Amino acid sequence: MRLGFAGTPQFAIPALDALQRSRHRVVAVFTQPDRPAGRGQSLHMSPVKQRAREYGLDVYQPPSFKSEPAAATLRGLDLDVLVVVAYGLILPASVLVMPRLGCFNIHASLLPRWRGAAPVQRALLAGDSVTGVTIMRMEPALDTGPMLAVRATPITESDTAATLHDRLAQTGAELIVETLEAVASGTARERPQPQAGITYAQKIAKSEALIDWREEAAAIVRRVRAFIPWPVAATTWEGAPLKVWDAAVAPTLPDVADGSHPPGSVLGATSLGIDVACGQGAVRIRRLQRAGRKPLAAAEFIKSQPLAGARFTSP
């Protein structure tokens, strides 16, 4: 089949790689326009554009598909299928019907749970025990299309958004190739999404990474895991931000009711970690980072930064 590919971030790379290895032909890649980044704000190519150029593929970067020139470009490719992975641009209904067999999306959740922009982070924040990948036929509405394939994966206690991102990206790559084989052979079967269990994964705001020590310990640990590698959970110490890269629920059980250990109080700092009182329970910080410094294991951090009697606050 003649395939088009639309994607932008690193999450889409495994799928593009898998399609390049398949018996189908990727004839063009669509990705978002180059964006300014870094201190010099020079223009940077998206990860998908960089990989597409390595393959020698034609790359198109329309700012929108609402314009006739962008739609005409897609129409002129005479595609059988357009595969869409974290593209970041809305495809109008008129565009979705251009490929002969349709547009298929790789979505990083078990739909209809976590429709929207940030399904990986939202699953971790909510404490979900399982997530996965869904291949769906695209419709004009957000992530509502019928499903062609679903594959689940457990969320472990050590998973972060980074590890889950990588695992789901690889799962999606494998599943889209299998799905396209079924589409090509005429054996693909579509089923509508259930009407029960619909949730929405809104885009992550940087402010959500701020730790509120009044929360229970388990919720704070989920926040730490959900925001690695961005924007990274943060607290304040000595008037400066302090990023938390690794944490677990501590075995320590402080008495916060009598006020002797208010939330944010450092209960102890050893080579095992820095125990901090929460609204319920305590969090053990195992890796952290001061502004302008590199991340350090707690054992290294406390060698130069005494924390006896310290209290962390929300930035």
Summary of the structure (lengths in Angstrom):
residues: 315
radius of gyration: 22.7
end to end distance: 52.6
largest distance: 71.4
contacts: 993
relative contact order: 0.11
helix: 28%
strand: 29%
